[in-house]
Amino acid sequence: MSPGDRIGYEGVWRTVKATTTDIGAMGGLFVRVTWEEGGTERFRAGDELVTQRARA
């Protein structure tokens, strides 16, 4: 996942602005996504996501 990629999330396609990793309270690994449309979301590492790659 990289900037410009799109993720189908909660019935809407959103565009990735930036990604970082994060550790949860119980030590689980997460990916934090910042959206071009505003806001952020955390996904557990290993979650399956519906994605579209950014066009070159």
Stockholm file with secondary structure:
# STOCKHOLM 1.0

chainA/1-56         MSPGDRIGYEGVWRTVKATTTDIGAMGGLFVRVTWEEGGTERFRAGDELVTQRARA
#=GR chainA/1-56 SS CCTTCEEEETTEEEEEEEEEEEECTTSCEEEEEEETTSCEEEEETTCCCEEECCCC
#=GC SS_cons        CCTTCEEEETTEEEEEEEEEEEECTTSCEEEEEEETTSCEEEEETTCCCEEECCCC
//
